Amino acid sequence: MSTNRRDDHICAKQAVCFQCFKAGMERVRARREAWAQRALPFEEAPREMSSRAVAHREQMLAHLRNVQRATSDGLRAKWPVAR
């Protein structure tokens, strides 16, 4: 690990001084917080949908229901289930 210590600083000759220790601890804390935040969703309030957006979603859901119904009806006609 590289350090950016000056030769005339006390840490160059002796144990780590308090300021360098504190700076190091703050870097570690910031790194841990950044790691913990990586998976959190953004904290935005959900937007209200316009009536046009709601109508579009309802139209898409109706389309998917029709496709599902047509597919299941087609499968039953093609492969009848013995009961």
Beta strands, then each sheet from edge to edge (+ up, - down):
end
